[in-house]
């Protein structure tokens, strides 16, 4: 049993629809992030190693410390995962009483005017920053630290791309459902004949998504 | 106070932020988006010569460095580790085990079941620190038993809501880790400072329940099938309480005695929680996967606010927001203690609709410098660094707890309502939490009047 409190609110129902393009985009994000989630276990074991080294052998190494926060920095990937699970904190006092249609319009506007500019601008700046670190062969401030600082720095632009993909997926889903209406049936052969049209056609979820 | 034209931007930023969060769009993205948006607004008003913020596209190039500072942070590594520890302990079934054995032990005392819930709340508190999770777990686990035993609804619900919110105060609490990071004070000091306020609250709850039981015995009845307790029952409680208590004491003890850093202790605590789950035979791959994914998810929504608040704060600072807040608070002319009370009132009100995460990340960094400059008589005994801020952080922590319990929109109330059986009305919960709010206010006043409650323990530990 999972105790995620959000599951217990009937107002926050999940959309039980299947839109091919949305599922594809979401699966890119979840495939990557559900694997990086395991890195926290690695952080745990590395801390254990470090503690053993330091207190057992009095041999604390700077690079072990750095390795721990390098691994921890993967939390940035989680931000996109939390979009796919709709876990980012909302102030839902008013939100709960809005109609489904109004909620979707808010999502669309929010993604276009709040999330997307933020991901674009920071991505734009950070790519140059990572490149600079790569060209300059930036090393740790500690002489016994880890080399290749650009690797951990590159997690930032990559996570922004993931956030962009996850929010794009939400954007398409909400727009499709706004146009299509809330009553999704399984009869999708009627509204589109082209392959691209089918990508955007909702149907009822058959398989439980992970 | 001199009113700069840039201050209009600061006010507009706050107003936009508040207006947008009430649309229900995720707070993290509202913060990030409003920050970026106002960088553009500031650029335009600069061009019109209305303001001199110096905001432009290049200034936004400072942002990735600020976000990287969150990633490059040795202390915050403790956050996902403590979250993992809490979620794992929740799965270990430790709480259910304790519930069963302690219920027997307190079975012969009026209100014993409520005391059991409070004690489990305290132990859960030490492990999780995620209010929603503790309230929901306590509610699912103990509410059916309490109602079956014919407990009066308000007292049962009040106990659960109040015990569940202890989590954000009692160390190791992830809120205190974040507060330490934001106010630039030692997390260890905050952990130690929280020990006495947390204990006082726990004791106040238990004493209240006992007194309530004496005056209203029919509202907190004994179980129909209670048996006299023997040595075996005491032993069983000991056996069930020892493993989690040992884990928590080991984590806190190694931090307090200076053996391990907070980060190291959090990693070991996470490992310990896994070993406990294995020992309780609840461990399997599905559980591990669930905890791992939930850890990422929970960390992600906390760090989402971190990222958003960083962007918001940078642009706010460029507009002179820090100066504005400082001038504004100082111009109230309240004197140091009056000002602290005013800040706590603001935080209490904000706690109605904002979680502790947003408050710790948006409000605290703004208030920190103001509080640091105040002439307060908080005794650091010469060994505690920044005693004013340590004391202030704990006051905020207790205030937030109270705020989460306070109707009409306390967080704990809503989480609890979510797991209540259909027969229970919101007004039952409201009635139940009132006495506990009064107890919290008593604890808050005690901490306010006697700052030594906070600073004494760290001072004793650090004393040569």
Contacts between the chains, C-beta under 8 A, distances in Angstrom:
chain1	res1	chain2	res2	distance
A	2	B	290	6.3
A	2	B	294	7.2
A	3	B	90	6.4
A	3	B	133	5.7
A	3	B	136	5.0
A	3	B	137	5.5
A	3	B	140	7.3
A	4	B	294	7.2
A	5	B	132	4.0
A	5	B	133	7.0
A	5	B	135	7.7
A	5	B	136	4.9
A	5	B	415	5.0
A	5	B	418	6.1
A	8	B	136	7.0
A	8	B	415	7.9
A	8	B	418	3.7
A	8	B	419	5.8
A	9	B	418	5.7
A	33	B	296	6.9
A	34	B	293	6.4
A	36	B	296	7.6
A	37	B	292	5.0
A	37	B	293	5.4
A	37	B	295	7.2
A	37	B	296	4.0
A	38	B	292	5.8
A	40	B	80	5.3
A	40	B	81	7.6
A	40	B	84	6.0
A	40	B	292	6.3
A	40	B	295	5.5
A	40	B	296	6.8
A	40	B	299	8.0
A	41	B	292	6.6
A	43	B	77	6.7
A	43	B	80	7.1
A	43	B	81	6.9
A	43	B	267	6.9
A	44	B	81	6.6
A	44	B	84	7.1
A	44	B	267	5.1
A	44	B	270	4.9
A	44	B	271	5.6
A	45	B	271	7.8
A	46	B	267	7.9
A	47	B	77	7.9
A	47	B	81	7.4
A	47	B	263	6.9
A	47	B	264	5.9
A	47	B	266	7.8
A	47	B	267	2.9
A	47	B	268	6.9
A	48	B	267	6.4
A	48	B	268	6.9
A	48	B	271	6.1
A	50	B	264	7.1
A	51	B	260	6.8
A	51	B	264	5.2
A	51	B	267	7.4
A	51	B	268	6.5
A	55	B	259	7.7
A	65	B	74	6.8
A	68	B	74	7.7
A	68	B	77	6.0
A	68	B	263	7.6
A	69	B	71	7.5
A	69	B	72	6.3
A	69	B	73	6.8
A	69	B	74	5.7
A	69	B	77	5.8
A	72	B	71	7.6
A	72	B	76	7.5
A	72	B	77	4.5
A	72	B	80	6.8
A	73	B	71	3.9
A	73	B	72	7.2
A	75	B	71	7.6
A	75	B	80	6.2
A	75	B	296	7.3
A	75	B	299	5.1
A	75	B	300	6.7
A	75	B	303	5.4
A	76	B	71	6.3
A	76	B	303	7.3
A	77	B	296	7.9
A	78	B	296	4.3
A	78	B	297	6.7
A	78	B	299	5.8
A	78	B	300	3.2
A	78	B	303	7.0
A	79	B	28	7.8
A	79	B	300	5.1
A	79	B	303	6.6
A	79	B	304	5.3
A	79	B	307	7.0
A	81	B	296	6.1
A	81	B	297	6.4
A	81	B	300	6.0
A	82	B	297	5.6
A	82	B	300	3.9
A	82	B	301	5.1
A	82	B	304	6.3
A	85	B	297	5.9
A	87	B	297	5.1
A	87	B	298	7.8
A	87	B	300	7.0
A	87	B	301	5.1
A	88	B	26	3.5
A	88	B	27	7.3
A	88	B	28	5.3
A	88	B	29	7.0
A	88	B	300	7.9
A	88	B	301	5.1
A	88	B	304	5.3
A	89	B	26	6.4
A	89	B	27	5.1
A	89	B	28	7.0
A	89	B	301	5.5
A	89	B	304	7.6
A	89	B	305	6.7
A	89	B	355	5.7
A	89	B	357	6.8
A	89	B	358	7.3
A	90	B	24	5.0
A	90	B	25	6.9
A	90	B	26	5.4
A	90	B	27	6.8
A	91	B	21	4.7
A	91	B	22	6.1
A	91	B	24	6.4
A	91	B	27	6.5
A	91	B	353	5.2
A	91	B	354	7.1
A	92	B	24	5.3
A	93	B	22	7.2
A	93	B	353	6.1
A	93	B	409	6.2
A	94	B	22	5.2
A	94	B	23	7.4
A	94	B	24	6.4
A	95	B	22	7.9
A	95	B	23	7.0
A	95	B	24	2.5
A	96	B	24	7.8
A	98	B	24	7.0
A	103	B	24	6.9
A	106	B	23	4.9
A	106	B	24	6.3
A	106	B	25	5.8
A	107	B	25	7.2
A	110	B	20	8.0
A	110	B	23	7.3
A	110	B	25	3.9
A	110	B	26	7.8
A	110	B	29	6.4
A	110	B	30	7.5
A	110	B	33	7.4
A	113	B	33	6.4
A	113	B	37	7.5
A	114	B	20	7.7
A	114	B	25	6.8
A	114	B	29	4.9
A	114	B	30	6.1
A	114	B	32	6.8
A	114	B	33	2.6
A	114	B	34	7.4
A	114	B	37	7.7
A	115	B	29	4.9
A	115	B	32	7.4
A	115	B	33	6.6
A	117	B	33	6.6
A	117	B	36	5.1
A	117	B	37	7.3
A	118	B	29	7.2
A	118	B	32	4.3
A	118	B	33	5.6
A	118	B	35	7.7
A	118	B	36	5.1
A	118	B	311	7.0
A	121	B	36	5.9
A	121	B	57	7.7
A	121	B	60	5.5
A	121	B	63	7.6
A	122	B	60	7.6
A	122	B	63	5.5
A	122	B	64	5.5
A	122	B	67	7.0
A	125	B	60	6.5
A	125	B	61	4.4
A	125	B	63	6.8
A	125	B	64	5.2
A	126	B	64	3.9
A	129	B	61	8.0
A	129	B	64	5.7
A	129	B	65	7.5
A	152	B	71	7.1
A	152	B	72	7.7
A	153	B	68	6.5
A	155	B	71	6.9
A	156	B	64	5.9
A	156	B	67	6.2
A	156	B	68	6.1
A	156	B	71	7.0
